Amino acid sequence: MRAQELNLLMVFDAVMTERSITRAADRLAMTQPAVSNAVSRMRSVWKDELFVKDGRNIQPTVYAQNLWNQVKHPLGQLADAVDPREFDPATAKRAFRICMADIFVDMVWAPLRQIIEREAPGIDIHAIPYNHTNAEQLLDDARVDMVIGSINNPPSVIRSEHILSTCYVVAMRPGHQLAKANLTLEEFAAADHLLVSLSGDPTGMTDAALMQEGLSRRIACTVNHFSAVVPLLKSSNLISVVPTATVEKAIICGDIAATKVPLEIQSSQLSSLWHKRQDRDGGLLWLRRHIKNIVTEDALRHRQVMEQFLCKNQQCMAERAGQQMTAMQKAS
């Protein structure tokens, strides 16, 4: 292969990854006109349009997508061979795209931004919407650098590191007739439920657990992000099985009641996931380490906080929260 052809492939890989001439130029430390000229040469050499405009971004043609599927992995191996990708956070200029649910944005973004301002002022972070059905494809297509979540039966090219086990509670408004410690399975199943479904599927793991008991429930409402849960529960008779982190603040301030789920639901095992082509990516290693530390510290703090609001005798969290808030108000 001639050097000119290899250079075109490197530019092609950057444009495919970024889906933008401007971002590809930044990635390659080239000018935008230089990248545009390279794309023009590609079109002439490979006799295909390659990219078409899609709003502010560009989308590949079928030929371009098929070509990239063949060359992206060898190009990554070649880059690793000639450049171990040393990463200096103090001088690095790079954008990371992380696929995650809004609950993780709430948990990670503020402390991560503080670290970036102290250690890596040239780093940008972009949150990409997550659902378990698209995570693997996003990594394989290099549309994101990292996923926080889970992938069922991931292929060997997808690497993972466990970072969090989530626990669940039944949440509802204070004063709800089911806001009690001894919520029965029958009462739970008969209620109107709110489901957070990032993929749009109107069933979840709670439905599978109920089916094992010969029961079902009514999913009266679904939302596609966790931040909608508290406002909906506060203003309705809906109940919802949610990760405790989703409603922690609302429980503490007395806006939400929460009690134990009256059936066995396995905790979700959440991981950071990346493609094997980035195993030696120093920047991603730096990012993963900080995110894991943030999640681990927050999980410990969260567990300690929640223990204060759930008595050993299974008293309802809402009752416990109300007592603590009353005591705090009297003290002030």
Secondary structure, 3 states (H helix, E strand, C coil): CCHHHHHHHHHHHHHHHHCCHHHHHHHHCCCHHHHHHHHHHHHHHHCCCCEEEECCEEEECHHHHHHHHHHHHHHHHHHHHHCCCCCCCCCCCEEEEEEECHHHHHHHHHHHHHHHHHHCCCEEEEEEECCCCCHHHHHHCCCCCEEEECCCCCCCCEEEEEEEEECEEEEECCCCCCCCCCCCHHHHHHCEEEEECCCCCCCCHHHHHHHHCCCCCEEEEEECCHHHHHHHHHCCCCEEEEEHHHHHHHHHCCCCEEECCCCCCCCEEEEEEEEHHHCCCHHHHHHHHHHHHHHHHHHHHHHHHHHHCCCCCCCCHHHHHHHHHHHHHHHC
